[in-house]
Amino acid sequence: MIVARVTDPVLLRAVCAAAHPEEDVVTDIGLAVEAIGWGFPRLVVRAGGVGAPGRTSGIPVLDLDDALLRRWEAERRMEEPPVARVDHMARRLRTLMDRSAAEGTWVDGALADLTRAAGAQLPLPLRAFARRILEFPVHYTTLHALAGACHMTRGALKATFRRRELPSPFTYLRWFRTMAVAHLLSDRSITVATAARRLRFTSDGNLCRMMAASTGLTPTDVRTVGGWNRLIIGFALAHLTPEALDAWAGLDELFQRRVA
């Protein structure tokens, strides 16, 4: 997830083009505050005198000052033939963003663990679905939010999964939210009640019931490396079979990058 605090619409388009295909670009001020406070963005990009909302402690920040943008524009005009401004900016930004962003976030590690457990590369639509929830678990708590990311209704989203003979998208949502719970609880100082509050569960009891129904595990189980491995392997065996991955691969147009 990229939090973009920029005012120039062309620059914003360039940020979106430079972002990874599977990640959200958050621009709405309310969502940006929420993402920085309770999510896991890999980078905050800001320009045009717009500051990052809230504290960004631990989150890399890329500041694009006017002098840099003027230099990019001068370089673009010298090219023969000149490329479109947004394309030139995106090319410059892609390298700068990857250099500035956090490397090896917990979400990247989680997706790598799922890939190993599945024994196959995860299709891009599945990675996009997973990354949205894992990086912004306080926003993607319901099918309504996921359907909005796909520009469709909840009914249409569920029907799309049925046509591919996949379980309900809510099944995957609960597994990925459980992974977010496990990540928080790997810090022994965080209580189950605190994790429930941070991830927008109505209560710690509701969190425990969801985990038990989805995975058969308890919060205590997932605090350990062994519990995390059980969670990942259980997920892969149940829902990342070769048939399921083939079905996900057919959802290429569903979970495209979203500017929120």
One Martini backbone bead per residue (centre of mass of N, CA, C, O) as a GRO file, in nm:
protein
  260
    1MET     BB    1   0.096   0.037   0.022
    2ILE     BB    2   0.016   0.369  -0.080
    3VAL     BB    3   0.064   0.697   0.042
    4ALA     BB    4  -0.081   0.984  -0.122
    5ARG     BB    5   0.040   1.337  -0.096
    6VAL     BB    6  -0.099   1.499  -0.362
    7THR     BB    7  -0.202   1.761  -0.607
    8ASP     BB    8  -0.103   1.653  -0.870
    9PRO     BB    9  -0.263   1.465  -1.104
   10VAL     BB   10  -0.018   1.363  -1.267
   11LEU     BB   11   0.147   1.260  -1.028
   12LEU     BB   12  -0.061   1.059  -0.928
   13ARG     BB   13  -0.060   0.885  -1.182
   14ALA     BB   14   0.240   0.812  -1.153
   15VAL     BB   15   0.223   0.668  -0.884
   16CYS     BB   16   0.028   0.447  -0.982
   17ALA     BB   17   0.219   0.342  -1.210
   18ALA     BB   18   0.465   0.279  -0.999
   19ALA     BB   19   0.315   0.089  -0.861
   20HIS     BB   20   0.213  -0.197  -0.769
   21PRO     BB   21  -0.035  -0.395  -0.904
   22GLU     BB   22  -0.127  -0.512  -0.594
   23GLU     BB   23  -0.167  -0.211  -0.488
   24ASP     BB   24  -0.264   0.045  -0.308
   25VAL     BB   25  -0.376   0.394  -0.345
   26VAL     BB   26  -0.383   0.641  -0.097
   27THR     BB   27  -0.568   0.972  -0.073
   28ASP     BB   28  -0.760   0.986   0.133
   29ILE     BB   29  -0.748   1.140   0.433
   30GLY     BB   30  -0.894   0.936   0.613
   31LEU     BB   31  -0.746   0.679   0.508
   32ALA     BB   32  -0.460   0.780   0.562
   33VAL     BB   33  -0.479   0.794   0.867
   34GLU     BB   34  -0.557   0.496   0.903
   35ALA     BB   35  -0.314   0.366   0.757
   36ILE     BB   36  -0.092   0.489   0.944
   37GLY     BB   37  -0.218   0.397   1.225
   38TRP     BB   38  -0.343   0.074   1.127
   39GLY     BB   39  -0.149   0.000   0.910
   40PHE     BB   40   0.089  -0.124   0.625
   41PRO     BB   41   0.266   0.076   0.478
   42ARG     BB   42   0.553   0.114   0.263
   43LEU     BB   43   0.461   0.420   0.174
   44VAL     BB   44   0.514   0.778   0.165
   45VAL     BB   45   0.386   1.025  -0.060
   46ARG     BB   46   0.506   1.370  -0.107
   47ALA     BB   47   0.366   1.688  -0.232
   48GLY     BB   48   0.302   2.029  -0.251
   49GLY     BB   49   0.299   2.071   0.077
   50VAL     BB   50   0.194   1.792   0.167
   51GLY     BB   51   0.135   1.630   0.442
   52ALA     BB   52   0.145   1.383   0.661
   53PRO     BB   53  -0.085   1.214   0.826
   54GLY     BB   54   0.031   1.194   1.101
   55ARG     BB   55   0.229   0.947   1.210
   56THR     BB   56   0.544   0.791   1.054
   57SER     BB   57   0.657   0.589   1.230
   58GLY     BB   58   0.837   0.346   1.038
   59ILE     BB   59   0.764   0.505   0.773
   60PRO     BB   60   0.843   0.569   0.474
   61VAL     BB   61   0.947   0.886   0.315
   62LEU     BB   62   0.863   1.062   0.009
   63ASP     BB   63   1.006   1.359  -0.107
   64LEU     BB   64   0.877   1.596  -0.355
   65ASP     BB   65   1.025   1.849  -0.484
   66ASP     BB   66   1.023   2.110  -0.703
   67ALA     BB   67   1.312   2.075  -0.813
   68LEU     BB   68   1.283   1.783  -0.906
   69LEU     BB   69   1.039   1.823  -1.098
   70ARG     BB   70   1.183   2.027  -1.283
   71ARG     BB   71   1.411   1.838  -1.370
   72TRP     BB   72   1.233   1.626  -1.502
   73GLU     BB   73   1.107   1.818  -1.712
   74ALA     BB   74   1.370   1.896  -1.852
   75GLU     BB   75   1.447   1.608  -1.937
   76ARG     BB   76   1.197   1.551  -2.107
   77ARG     BB   77   1.237   1.787  -2.321
   78MET     BB   78   1.518   1.653  -2.426
   79GLU     BB   79   1.372   1.439  -2.550
   80GLU     BB   80   1.372   1.209  -2.844
   81PRO     BB   81   1.093   1.208  -2.813
   82PRO     BB   82   0.876   1.327  -2.608
   83VAL     BB   83   0.730   1.217  -2.337
   84ALA     BB   84   0.502   1.169  -2.133
   85ARG     BB   85   0.479   1.297  -1.827
   86VAL     BB   86   0.368   1.048  -1.673
   87ASP     BB   87   0.580   0.846  -1.781
   88HIS     BB   88   0.833   0.986  -1.681
   89MET     BB   89   0.759   0.994  -1.382
   90ALA     BB   90   0.717   0.690  -1.341
   91ARG     BB   91   1.006   0.608  -1.405
   92ARG     BB   92   1.136   0.771  -1.175
   93LEU     BB   93   0.960   0.667  -0.936
   94ARG     BB   94   1.004   0.364  -0.928
   95THR     BB   95   1.293   0.373  -0.824
   96LEU     BB   96   1.249   0.564  -0.580
   97MET     BB   97   1.033   0.396  -0.431
   98ASP     BB   98   1.194   0.128  -0.401
   99ARG     BB   99   1.430   0.264  -0.245
  100SER     BB  100   1.243   0.391  -0.005
  101ALA     BB  101   1.107   0.147   0.068
  102ALA     BB  102   1.019  -0.110   0.233
  103GLU     BB  103   1.185  -0.408   0.309
  104GLY     BB  104   1.053  -0.688   0.396
  105THR     BB  105   0.778  -0.714   0.491
  106TRP     BB  106   0.546  -0.899   0.649
  107VAL     BB  107   0.377  -0.937   0.394
  108ASP     BB  108   0.594  -1.056   0.216
  109GLY     BB  109   0.647  -1.297   0.402
  110ALA     BB  110   0.360  -1.416   0.394
  111LEU     BB  111   0.350  -1.465   0.085
  112ALA     BB  112   0.596  -1.651   0.081
  113ASP     BB  113   0.479  -1.868   0.268
  114LEU     BB  114   0.234  -1.937   0.087
  115THR     BB  115   0.394  -2.024  -0.158
  116ARG     BB  116   0.540  -2.260  -0.024
  117ALA     BB  117   0.283  -2.412   0.074
  118ALA     BB  118   0.158  -2.436  -0.223
  119GLY     BB  119   0.392  -2.484  -0.450
  120ALA     BB  120   0.319  -2.195  -0.581
  121GLN     BB  121   0.239  -1.937  -0.752
  122LEU     BB  122   0.065  -1.660  -0.693
  123PRO     BB  123  -0.175  -1.506  -0.818
  124LEU     BB  124  -0.232  -1.180  -0.862
  125PRO     BB  125  -0.524  -1.161  -0.749
  126LEU     BB  126  -0.448  -1.294  -0.477
  127ARG     BB  127  -0.230  -1.095  -0.393
  128ALA     BB  128  -0.414  -0.847  -0.396
  129PHE     BB  129  -0.616  -0.944  -0.190
  130ALA     BB  130  -0.415  -0.997   0.039
  131ARG     BB  131  -0.271  -0.720   0.058
  132ARG     BB  132  -0.508  -0.546   0.133
  133ILE     BB  133  -0.568  -0.687   0.405
  134LEU     BB  134  -0.280  -0.693   0.538
  135GLU     BB  135  -0.227  -0.370   0.505
  136PHE     BB  136  -0.568  -0.308   0.568
  137PRO     BB  137  -0.752  -0.450   0.809
  138VAL     BB  138  -0.941  -0.197   0.905
  139HIS     BB  139  -1.091  -0.178   0.618
  140TYR     BB  140  -1.093  -0.496   0.540
  141THR     BB  141  -1.377  -0.640   0.704
  142THR     BB  142  -1.565  -0.661   0.448
  143LEU     BB  143  -1.737  -0.718   0.156
  144HIS     BB  144  -1.794  -0.425   0.093
  145ALA     BB  145  -1.500  -0.331   0.063
  146LEU     BB  146  -1.417  -0.538  -0.153
  147ALA     BB  147  -1.630  -0.463  -0.364
  148GLY     BB  148  -1.531  -0.172  -0.398
  149ALA     BB  149  -1.248  -0.259  -0.514
  150CYS     BB  150  -1.423  -0.404  -0.767
  151HIS     BB  151  -1.677  -0.248  -0.858
  152MET     BB  152  -1.903  -0.404  -0.676
  153THR     BB  153  -2.112  -0.609  -0.544
  154ARG     BB  154  -2.150  -0.855  -0.323
  155GLY     BB  155  -2.312  -1.044  -0.504
  156ALA     BB  156  -2.120  -1.032  -0.749
  157LEU     BB  157  -1.872  -1.136  -0.603
  158LYS     BB  158  -1.985  -1.412  -0.515
  159ALA     BB  159  -2.063  -1.505  -0.802
  160THR     BB  160  -1.776  -1.508  -0.916
  161PHE     BB  161  -1.677  -1.734  -0.729
  162ARG     BB  162  -1.884  -1.951  -0.806
  163ARG     BB  163  -1.805  -1.970  -1.109
  164ARG     BB  164  -1.504  -2.070  -1.005
  165GLU     BB  165  -1.535  -2.264  -0.757
  166LEU     BB  166  -1.522  -2.084  -0.503
  167PRO     BB  167  -1.516  -1.970  -0.224
  168SER     BB  168  -1.596  -1.740  -0.039
  169PRO     BB  169  -1.448  -1.437   0.010
  170PHE     BB  170  -1.486  -1.452   0.322
  171THR     BB  171  -1.293  -1.682   0.372
  172TYR     BB  172  -1.036  -1.529   0.292
  173LEU     BB  173  -1.071  -1.289   0.477
  174ARG     BB  174  -1.043  -1.447   0.746
  175TRP     BB  175  -0.760  -1.559   0.701
  176PHE     BB  176  -0.614  -1.283   0.668
  177ARG     BB  177  -0.700  -1.170   0.942
  178THR     BB  178  -0.557  -1.390   1.103
  179MET     BB  179  -0.275  -1.309   1.011
  180ALA     BB  180  -0.288  -1.029   1.144
  181VAL     BB  181  -0.319  -1.132   1.426
  182ALA     BB  182  -0.057  -1.296   1.438
  183HIS     BB  183   0.130  -1.060   1.400
  184LEU     BB  184   0.056  -0.906   1.657
  185LEU     BB  185   0.094  -1.161   1.861
  186SER     BB  186   0.408  -1.189   1.826
  187ASP     BB  187   0.370  -0.972   2.035
  188ARG     BB  188   0.364  -1.031   2.373
  189SER     BB  189   0.248  -0.736   2.463
  190ILE     BB  190  -0.007  -0.820   2.307
  191THR     BB  191  -0.327  -0.845   2.343
  192VAL     BB  192  -0.623  -0.965   2.243
  193ALA     BB  193  -0.781  -0.704   2.294
  194THR     BB  194  -0.591  -0.520   2.131
  195ALA     BB  195  -0.611  -0.666   1.862
  196ALA     BB  196  -0.916  -0.635   1.831
  197ARG     BB  197  -0.920  -0.327   1.832
  198ARG     BB  198  -0.722  -0.271   1.593
  199LEU     BB  199  -0.905  -0.478   1.389
  200ARG     BB  200  -1.222  -0.434   1.442
  201PHE     BB  201  -1.338  -0.591   1.662
  202THR     BB  202  -1.595  -0.614   1.889
  203SER     BB  203  -1.421  -0.851   2.025
  204ASP     BB  204  -1.231  -1.098   2.157
  205GLY     BB  205  -1.446  -1.317   2.121
  206ASN     BB  206  -1.490  -1.272   1.817
  207LEU     BB  207  -1.205  -1.341   1.734
  208CYS     BB  208  -1.197  -1.632   1.844
  209ARG     BB  209  -1.437  -1.741   1.679
  210MET     BB  210  -1.322  -1.689   1.398
  211MET     BB  211  -1.068  -1.860   1.426
  212ALA     BB  212  -1.205  -2.131   1.495
  213ALA     BB  213  -1.388  -2.148   1.239
  214SER     BB  214  -1.153  -2.119   1.021
  215THR     BB  215  -0.879  -2.281   1.174
  216GLY     BB  216  -0.875  -2.405   1.485
  217LEU     BB  217  -0.747  -2.165   1.629
  218THR     BB  218  -0.571  -1.973   1.862
  219PRO     BB  219  -0.412  -1.705   1.982
  220THR     BB  220  -0.196  -1.874   2.125
  221ASP     BB  221  -0.101  -2.041   1.885
  222VAL     BB  222  -0.005  -1.776   1.694
  223ARG     BB  223   0.246  -1.665   1.866
  224THR     BB  224   0.407  -1.874   1.716
  225VAL     BB  225   0.585  -2.021   1.473
  226GLY     BB  226   0.427  -2.285   1.475
  227GLY     BB  227   0.146  -2.149   1.448
  228TRP     BB  228   0.199  -2.007   1.183
  229ASN     BB  229   0.255  -2.264   1.018
  230ARG     BB  230  -0.021  -2.391   1.065
  231LEU     BB  231  -0.180  -2.168   0.929
  232ILE     BB  232  -0.050  -2.179   0.647
  233ILE     BB  233  -0.094  -2.481   0.586
  234GLY     BB  234  -0.400  -2.486   0.626
  235PHE     BB  235  -0.464  -2.286   0.403
  236ALA     BB  236  -0.334  -2.435   0.165
  237LEU     BB  237  -0.493  -2.706   0.189
  238ALA     BB  238  -0.785  -2.570   0.166
  239HIS     BB  239  -0.728  -2.289  -0.056
  240LEU     BB  240  -0.433  -2.368  -0.233
  241THR     BB  241  -0.492  -2.532  -0.462
  242PRO     BB  242  -0.453  -2.591  -0.787
  243GLU     BB  243  -0.751  -2.529  -0.853
  244ALA     BB  244  -0.767  -2.256  -0.705
  245LEU     BB  245  -0.536  -2.112  -0.857
  246ASP     BB  246  -0.667  -2.134  -1.135
  247ALA     BB  247  -0.918  -1.969  -1.061
  248TRP     BB  248  -0.769  -1.709  -0.981
  249ALA     BB  249  -0.632  -1.661  -1.263
  250GLY     BB  250  -0.933  -1.580  -1.381
  251LEU     BB  251  -0.921  -1.281  -1.204
  252ASP     BB  252  -0.760  -1.040  -1.343
  253GLU     BB  253  -1.000  -0.800  -1.344
  254LEU     BB  254  -1.075  -0.762  -1.034
  255PHE     BB  255  -0.784  -0.683  -0.869
  256GLN     BB  256  -0.716  -0.386  -0.915
  257ARG     BB  257  -0.587  -0.106  -0.882
  258ARG     BB  258  -0.659   0.134  -0.617
  259VAL     BB  259  -0.797   0.455  -0.567
  260ALA     BB  260  -0.884   0.606  -0.236
   0.00000   0.00000   0.00000
